[in-house]
């Protein structure tokens, strides 16, 4: 009598997931592409979701099972991180999971026992976000300061007790190795995007509401409207672009909501001559096909982050067929080569950023060559290849 072959079972927990949660950024789109690809490769994937908003009904999960949805609207914020970690531990205790795959942000795996097959996906920790933003926790009210201190400590605990870690880029690995000298076994696995959905959306979807009309050049900033994402540098650069191209428009596509990390709209407009104020369009958060259509319609898309762990949206720009300007020295370096598939400038340099934008507006032959080169390698970041590499990395790391 032969024993039945059982598939590998994974537990994943998230705070955002495209198509399921009301808000999702690049991380939420990454997981929504990655997990179904794991299912397609024969894995069983259980998902725990932490979101205070109701989940979108009738979401197509493509075989991923949502086993829990937790909200904390009535729970003090100080307790959120610890409660999430305890609920993940409870979910993990009910099934003999082969892999527990969790990002370090939010410390979702901090309460798991040391014997758990925990693989931490190193993406963006609270400490790293504060550091890149130049933000000091000491400026917070005491209650918020305590909340962040707890979250940072729990994130550290999760990383230190992981069976293995998977950084999303070489830049992330270097930064984490400096923070944790005795880092547990690691292997870099890149993020993924739904390449086919981006290409289709860029070609066929409706433009986002409020998109500028006419044929003027459009410079599209992509990312949360935070200093670490380079929004100040983007607007400062547009002052130069607007002077050289008086009809150019700047479109800001990204969410906002945390004033600790964000300049005000008035502060941003103060960086521009008054004559350019009415050429800035604030779209707010855009998701799904409309985002990809906007990228495809832009003359130039910019991702001027001060530092980026990976930078999914830059991949989406390449897939959508739009010339890209991004920054050097962080996660973009893993998949961007300046003067080949993009233009890369030093972070925090509005003058260099403006120069790169103007080159692409003025030299359409250069823009076309960058787009053509970018399209050649983008399918390496599709969900299938990335899921295979992740599964292989998990097997090798846990065997070690």
C-alpha positions in Angstrom: 0.0 0.0 0.0 1.5 3.4 -1.0 1.2 6.4 1.1 -0.7 9.4 -0.3 1.4 12.3 -1.5 0.6 15.5 0.3 1.3 18.9 -1.1 3.4 21.5 0.7 1.2 23.8 2.8 2.1 27.5 3.3 0.7 30.1 5.8 0.9 33.7 4.8 -0.4 36.8 6.6 -0.9 40.3 5.1 -2.3 43.7 5.9 -3.0 44.5 2.2 -3.8 42.3 -0.8 -4.9 43.5 -4.2 -8.5 42.6 -5.1 -9.3 41.7 -1.5 -8.5 44.7 0.7 -9.8 48.2 0.0 -6.3 49.7 0.0 -3.3 48.1 -1.6 0.1 49.4 -2.6 3.0 47.7 -4.4 3.4 45.1 -1.6 -0.3 44.2 -1.8 -0.1 43.7 -5.6 3.0 41.6 -5.2 1.4 39.2 -2.8 -1.8 39.0 -4.9 0.4 37.9 -7.8 2.8 35.7 -6.0 0.4 33.5 -3.9 -1.8 32.2 -6.8 1.5 31.4 -8.6 2.5 29.2 -5.6 -0.9 27.5 -5.8 -0.4 26.9 -9.5 2.8 25.1 -8.6 1.0 22.7 -6.3 1.3 24.5 -3.0 -1.7 24.9 -0.6 -1.7 28.5 0.6 -3.7 29.7 3.6 -4.0 33.5 4.1 -4.7 35.5 7.2 -5.7 39.1 6.6 -5.5 42.0 9.0 -7.5 44.9 7.8 -10.0 47.2 9.6 -12.1 47.6 6.4 -14.5 44.9 5.1 -12.9 42.6 2.5 -14.0 43.1 -1.1 -16.8 40.5 -1.7 -16.5 37.8 -4.3 -12.7 38.3 -4.8 -11.1 35.9 -7.1 -8.5 34.3 -4.9 -7.3 31.8 -7.6 -7.0 28.9 -5.1 -5.6 30.9 -2.1 -7.8 30.2 1.0 -8.6 33.1 3.3 -8.8 31.4 6.6 -9.1 34.5 8.9 -9.9 38.2 8.6 -9.1 40.2 11.8 -10.0 43.8 12.6 -8.9 45.9 15.5 -11.0 49.0 15.4 -11.8 48.9 19.1 -8.4 47.8 20.3 -5.8 50.4 21.5 -3.1 50.9 18.9 -0.4 50.0 21.4 -1.7 46.4 21.3 -2.1 45.9 17.6 1.3 44.5 16.8 1.3 42.0 19.7 -2.3 40.9 18.9 -1.5 40.3 15.3 1.5 38.2 16.2 -0.6 36.2 18.7 -3.3 35.6 16.1 -0.8 34.4 13.6 0.6 32.0 16.2 -2.9 30.7 16.8 -3.5 30.1 13.1 -0.1 28.3 12.8 -0.9 26.1 15.7 -4.0 24.6 14.1 -2.2 23.1 11.0 1.2 21.5 10.5 2.4 24.1 8.0 5.5 23.3 6.0 6.3 27.0 5.4 5.2 30.2 7.2 6.0 33.1 5.0 5.7 36.6 6.5 7.1 40.0 5.9 8.9 41.7 8.8 6.8 44.8 8.7 4.1 44.6 11.4 5.9 41.8 13.2 3.3 39.3 12.2 5.6 36.3 13.1 7.0 37.6 16.4 5.1 35.2 18.6 5.8 32.0 16.6 7.8 29.3 18.5 11.4 28.9 17.5 10.7 25.5 15.9 8.3 27.1 13.4 9.3 27.0 9.7 9.2 30.8 9.6 10.7 32.5 6.6 10.8 36.2 6.9 10.5 38.3 3.7 12.7 41.3 4.4 10.9 44.2 2.8 10.3 47.4 4.8 10.6 47.5 8.6 9.4 50.3 10.8 12.9 51.2 11.8 14.0 51.4 8.1 11.0 53.6 7.2 11.8 56.0 9.9 15.5 56.1 9.0 14.9 56.8 5.3 12.3 59.4 6.1 14.7 61.2 8.5 12.1 60.8 11.1 12.8 60.8 14.9 10.4 58.8 17.1 11.1 61.2 19.9 8.9 63.8 18.3 5.8 61.6 18.7 3.3 61.8 21.6 4.1 59.3 24.3 1.4 56.9 23.3 2.5 56.7 19.7 6.1 56.6 20.7 5.4 53.5 22.9 3.4 51.9 20.0 6.4 52.3 17.6 8.9 51.1 20.2 6.8 47.9 20.7 6.5 47.3 17.0 10.2 47.8 16.3 11.1 45.4 19.1 8.7 42.8 17.8 10.0 43.1 14.3 13.5 42.6 15.5 12.3 39.5 17.5 10.7 38.1 14.3 13.9 38.5 12.3 16.1 37.0 14.9 14.0 33.9 15.5 13.3 33.2 11.8 14.4 29.8 10.4 15.5 31.7 7.3 15.2 35.2 5.7 14.5 36.2 2.2 15.5 39.8 1.3 13.9 41.3 -1.7 17.1 42.9 -3.1 20.9 43.1 -2.7 20.4 46.5 -1.1 18.1 45.1 1.5 20.4 42.3 2.3 23.4 44.6 2.9 21.3 46.8 5.1 19.9 44.0 7.2 23.3 42.3 7.5 24.7 45.5 9.0 21.8 45.5 11.5 21.9 41.8 12.4 25.6 40.6 12.3 24.6 37.0 13.1 21.8 37.0 10.4 20.2 33.6 9.9 20.6 31.9 6.5 19.4 34.1 3.7 18.8 34.1 0.0 17.6 37.0 -2.2 14.3 36.5 -4.1 13.0 39.4 -6.2 9.5 40.7 -6.0 7.0 40.0 -8.8 4.4 41.9 -10.7 1.5 40.7 -12.8 3.2 41.5 -16.1 0.3 40.5 -18.3 -2.2 42.5 -16.3 0.0 45.6 -16.5 0.5 45.3 -20.3 -3.3 44.8 -20.8 -4.3 47.6 -18.5 -1.8 50.0 -20.0 -3.3 49.4 -23.4 -7.0 49.0 -22.8 -8.2 50.4 -19.4 -9.8 53.8 -18.8 -7.6 56.7 -17.8 -7.8 57.6 -14.1 -10.4 60.2 -13.2 -8.9 63.7 -13.3 -6.1 62.8 -15.8 -5.0 65.8 -17.8 -6.3 66.3 -21.3 -4.4 67.4 -24.3 -1.1 66.5 -25.9 1.3 68.2 -23.4 4.1 66.2 -21.9 3.1 64.4 -18.7 5.6 63.7 -15.9 4.1 61.0 -13.7 5.3 60.6 -10.1 4.4 57.2 -8.6 4.5 56.4 -4.9 3.1 57.5 -1.6 3.4 61.3 -1.1 6.2 60.9 1.4 9.7 62.4 1.6 11.3 59.0 1.5 9.6 58.4 -1.9 11.2 61.6 -3.2 8.0 63.6 -3.7 9.8 66.8 -2.6 12.6 66.1 -5.1 10.0 65.4 -7.8 8.2 68.7 -7.3 11.5 70.7 -7.1 12.7 69.1 -10.3 9.4 70.0 -12.0 10.2 73.7 -11.4 13.1 73.3 -13.9 11.1 71.1 -16.3 8.2 73.6 -16.3 10.6 76.4 -17.2 12.0 74.5 -20.2 8.7 73.0 -21.2 5.9 75.6 -20.3 3.1 73.2 -21.3 4.4 70.2 -19.3 2.2 68.7 -16.6 3.1 67.0 -13.3 0.8 64.2 -12.1 1.2 62.9 -8.6 -0.3 59.4 -8.2 0.0 58.1 -4.6 -1.8 58.0 -1.3 -1.3 60.2 1.7 -2.4 60.3 5.2 0.5 60.3 7.7 1.7 63.9 8.2 4.8 62.7 10.0 6.3 61.6 6.7 4.6 64.0 4.2 5.1 67.6 3.2 1.9 69.5 2.9 0.4 70.4 -0.4 1.2 74.1 0.3 4.9 73.2 1.0 5.2 71.4 -2.2 3.6 74.1 -4.3 6.0 76.6 -2.7 8.8 74.9 -4.6 7.2 75.9 -7.9 6.7 79.3 -9.5 3.1 80.4 -9.2 2.6 80.1 -12.9 3.2 76.3 -12.6 0.8 75.7 -9.8 -2.1 74.9 -12.1 -0.1 72.4 -14.0 0.1 70.0 -11.0 -2.6 67.3 -10.8 -3.1 65.4 -7.5 -4.8 62.1 -8.3 -4.4 60.4 -4.9 -4.3 56.6 -4.6 -5.0 54.7 -7.9 -5.2 51.0 -8.1 -5.8 48.3 -10.7 -6.0 48.8 -14.4 -6.5 52.5 -14.2 -3.1 52.8 -12.6 -1.5 50.9 -15.5 -3.4 53.0 -18.1 -2.1 56.2 -16.4 1.5 54.8 -16.5 1.1 53.9 -20.2 -0.2 57.4 -21.0 2.6 59.3 -19.3 5.5 60.8 -21.3 7.9 60.0 -18.5 7.4 58.1 -15.2 9.6 58.9 -12.2 10.3 56.9 -9.1 12.8 59.2 -7.2 12.9 57.4 -3.8 15.6 58.4 -1.4 16.0 54.6 -0.8 13.9 51.7 -2.0 13.9 48.1 -0.8 12.9 46.9 -4.3 10.5 49.2 -6.1 7.7 47.2 -7.7 6.2 50.3 -9.4 9.3 50.8 -11.4 8.8 47.3 -12.8 5.3 48.2 -13.6 6.5 51.2 -15.5 8.8 49.1 -17.6 6.0 46.6 -18.3 3.7 49.4 -19.3 6.1 50.7 -21.9 6.9 54.1 -20.5 10.3 55.7 -20.1 11.5 55.4 -16.5 13.6 57.7 -14.3 14.6 56.2 -10.9 17.3 56.6 -8.3 20.5 54.7 -7.9 22.0 53.0 -4.8 19.1 50.9 -3.6 16.7 48.2 -4.8 16.2 49.7 -8.3 19.8 48.6 -9.0 18.8 45.0 -9.1 16.7 45.4 -12.3 17.6 48.8 -13.8 20.6 49.8 -15.8 21.1 53.5 -16.6 21.3 54.5 -20.2 20.1 50.9 -21.1 16.6 50.4 -19.8 16.1 53.6 -17.7 17.8 56.7 -16.6 19.1 56.6 -13.0 20.1 59.6 -10.9 21.4 60.0 -7.4 18.7 60.3 -4.7 18.0 63.7 -3.3 19.2 65.5 -6.4 16.4 67.5 -8.0 18.7 69.1 -10.6 19.8 65.7 -11.9 16.2 64.4 -11.8 15.1 67.4 -13.9 17.9 66.8 -16.4 16.9 63.2 -16.9 13.2 64.1 -17.3 14.0 66.8 -19.9 16.2 64.4 -21.8 13.4 61.9 -22.2 10.8 64.6 -23.2 13.2 66.0 -25.8 14.9 62.9 -27.1 12.1 60.5 -28.2 14.6 58.2 -29.9 16.4 57.7 -26.5 13.0 57.2 -24.8 12.0 54.5 -27.3 15.3 52.6 -27.0 15.0 52.5 -23.2 11.4 51.2 -23.4 12.5 48.5 -25.9 15.3 47.3 -23.7 13.1 47.4 -20.6 10.5 45.1 -22.2 13.0 42.4 -22.9 13.6 41.3 -19.3 10.4 42.2 -17.6 8.9 38.7 -17.8 11.6 37.4 -15.5 9.6 39.2 -12.8 6.3 37.6 -13.6 4.7 35.6 -10.8 5.5 32.1 -12.1 9.3 32.5 -12.3 9.4 34.3 -9.0 7.2 31.7 -7.2 9.5 28.9 -8.4 12.6 30.8 -7.1 10.9 31.4 -3.8 9.9 27.8 -3.3 13.4 26.7 -4.2 15.0 29.2 -1.9 12.7 28.1 1.0 13.5 24.4 0.5 17.3 25.0 0.4 17.3 27.4 3.4 15.1 25.2 5.6 17.1 22.1 4.8 20.2 23.9 5.8 
